[in-house]
Structures are given as C-alpha cells and as structure tokens.
C-alpha cells in the first residue's frame, strides 16, 4: 500500500505534464476501506474514477466517473452493448442506499480495525507473518521465511490457505506470498473472531 505522499506526488506529476489521473476503485471502492473511495485517504481528486463489483451487489455493473470537462462532444460518440441496463442500475442505486442507511463505511472502518488488531496479534505469535497492511476491511498478511530478508514463504502460505479451507474458512491468496482479507462490509464481529481462530491454528500447523 503506497504512502499518501506517493499518491500526492503522482497527482502533481500528472498535472505538470498534462496527464489524466485515473483511479481504479473497482475493488477498493464502495466503502471497502472505510471511505467511499480509497483515494479519499490521500486527499487527492482523480480526473477519472472507475468502479464496479460491489457497486451492484452481485449484479454485473460498472461505472466510469469523470469531470464533465472530459465528456464526449457529440451525443452517441461512445456507447456499449449493456450500458444503462435498468436492472443493474437499480441494483447499484439500492446498494448505495444500503451503504448510507446502514453506515457500512463506518462498519468497514470499525470492523477493519478489529480485524487488523487480530492479525497483528497473530503476527506477534507467528514469525512467519512478515507484514500486516491495508485499510478498513481490505487487509493483507505477507508470509515470509525470514523477517529480515523478507524472503517469500510461498509453500507455507499455500498450505495455510489449504488448511483453512478444510476447516471452513475460504481465503484468497494474493501476490507472491500474501493472503488478503476482504469480507462483506456487514460481517459480524464474531465471524471475524472465528476466522482469526481458524487462521491461527492453520498458521501454527503449517509452519510448525
């Protein structure tokens, strides 16, 4: 996860050379990080923002949001086969309503802090965890053979994912040796605790 300074420098470079700044929020958007858009954590406004996935709560829908300065000059200059699908659009509007009415951004921030604390506690107990990072309910643990060299522990990571699956917890590996945690924003805290308990045992058995 890049520091805010990096994101802000990229914005300045883009402005200096007349480059449009595009923010991909397909996975990080819709409240996942505790803000509607992840880029809000960095105090940067993009020229173009892309969103999808959670936007429709399972319905196939995506959106490209941009400053009107970049709009097409002629109506009909841009079109697509499924654009404006009424069912998908209704699903997106309902999703936005639920996010606001149930304060799912606040939930992501609060439950994300709870999950991060649990993962950091696992890191204290297991040397094989080299890093815990992320925002809100979009977190990652990196598994390493040595915390100083940061050599990837791919086989251990894969074994942990397998053991968790066999014990009722489905996890998604990412990168060279990471596991990412992106549960539903309305997940119950006790479910997070159950997941952490299963993960704890899997790490112990895979790296012991």
N, C-alpha and C positions, 0 to 999 in steps of 0.2 A: 504494500500500500504506500504510494508516494506521499511525501510530506506536503503540506499545503503550499510551502514556498515553491516547490517544483511546479505545482499546478498553476500558481500565480505567474511564475516566470514564463511558462508556456503561453499564457494569455498575453503577456507583454510582447513576446517574440512574434506571436501571430498578428497582433495589432501593428507592430513595427513594419512587418513585411506584407501586410495586406492578405493574410491567410485566414480563412474562416476557421473558427474554433468549434469543432464538433465533439459533443459529449455523448458517449454511448451509455445510456441508462437502462438498457434492455433488461439487465439482471439486477442492477443496483438501485433502480428507481422504484417508485410507488411505495415509499416508506420503509424499504428494506433496511436502510442504515440509520433509521431514526429521524430522517428528514425525507420530504417527498422525493427529492433528488439528492444523490450522494454529493454532487458538486457543491451543494449549499454549505457543506462543511468547510469549503475552501474559499468562500467569499468571491467566487468567480461566476460570471454570467456568460454562458456559451452563445455562439451565434446560432447553432443548430443543436437540437436535443432529440435523441432517438429513444423511444420507449416501446415496450411490447410485453410479452409473457404475462406478468402479474396484472398488467393493465386490464385484461379481460377475464381474470379469474378462471382461466382454463379455456376460454373461447379464443380462437385464433384472430388476434387483432394487434396491430402495431400503429404507431403514430410518429410522425416527424414534425417537431415543433421548431419554428424558426421566426426570426424577426421579419416583419412584413416588408422590409427593405429588399429581401431576397425572394420575394414572391414572383411567380411567373407573370410576365407582362400580358399574356394573352390567355383568356379562359379556355381550358381544354388542352393547353400545351403539355400538360402532364396528366396521365391517367393510369389506372391499373385495374385489372380484372375484378378484384374483390373489394376495391375501395368503397367505403360507405356502406358496407354490409349492415343493415339495420339491426339484426340480432346481435352481432358482435359489438356494434356501437352502444346498444342498450346495456349489454353486459359491462362495457367499460364505464358507462355512467353510473351503473349500480355499484361497481367496485369503488369508484371514487367516493360515492355516498357512504359506503360502509367504512372506508378508511377514515373519513371525517367523523362520522357519528360514533364509531367505537374507539376513536383515538388510537388507531393502530400504529401510528408513528410514535406516539408516546409509549405504547406497549413494546414496540421494537427496541426503543432506547432502554427501557427498564429491564425487559427480559434479556436483552442483549448484554447488559451489564451483569446480570445474574449468570448467564452462560459463560461470559468471559472470565468471571471470578472463578467459576468451577473449572474451567480449562486451565487457568493459571495455577490453581491448586494441584491439578494433575501434573502440571509441568514441574512443580516443586517435588513431587513424589517420583516422577519418572524422568531419568536423564535422557531418554530417547526423544523427548519433546524438546526441540531447539528453539521454538518460537511460537507465540500466540499473537495474532494480529487481526485487524478488521474493525468494522464499525457496526453498531446495532446488532441485528440478527444476521450478519454476514461476516462470519468469523472463520479463521483457518488455524490449524496447528501444523507445524512443519516437523517432520520426524528426521532425526539425524543420528549418525553413528558417533559423532563427537561434537560437542557444542562449540569447541574452539575452532576446529577445521570446518565445521558445518557440512561435512560430507553427507550426502543424501542416504537415508535408510529406506530405500525403496521396498525391499523384501519385507521388512518389519511393517511398514505402512500397509502393504498389501495384505499381510497376514492379519493385521488389526481389523481391516475392513471385512475380511472373510469371517473372522470370529464374531464380530458384531452382528453381521448378517445372520449367522447361525443362532444367535442369541436374541434375535428380534429387533435389532437396530440397523436400519439401512443407512449407510453413509456413502458419500460420493468423494472419491479421490480427486485430487487436482494437482497440477504442476508435477514436478519430479517426485516429491515425497510428502505432499501435503494432504490433509483431509479438510474439506470445507463443510461448514455447518450453516445451512440456510433453511431453518424450519419455518412453518407457517407463522405469520405475524400474530395470530390468535392462539398460538400454542399455550398450553397450561404450564405453569412453573413446575408442577410435579412431574410432568412428562420430560422436561429438561433434566430434572434431577435423576429420573430413571435412566435416561440416555447417558448421563455422565457416569452413573454407577456401572452400566454395561461397558462403556468405553474404558473405564478404569480397569476392570477385570480383563478386558481384551488386551490392553497395553501390557499389563503385568504378564499375561500368559504368552504374548507374542515376543516379548523382549527379555523374558526371564531366563 
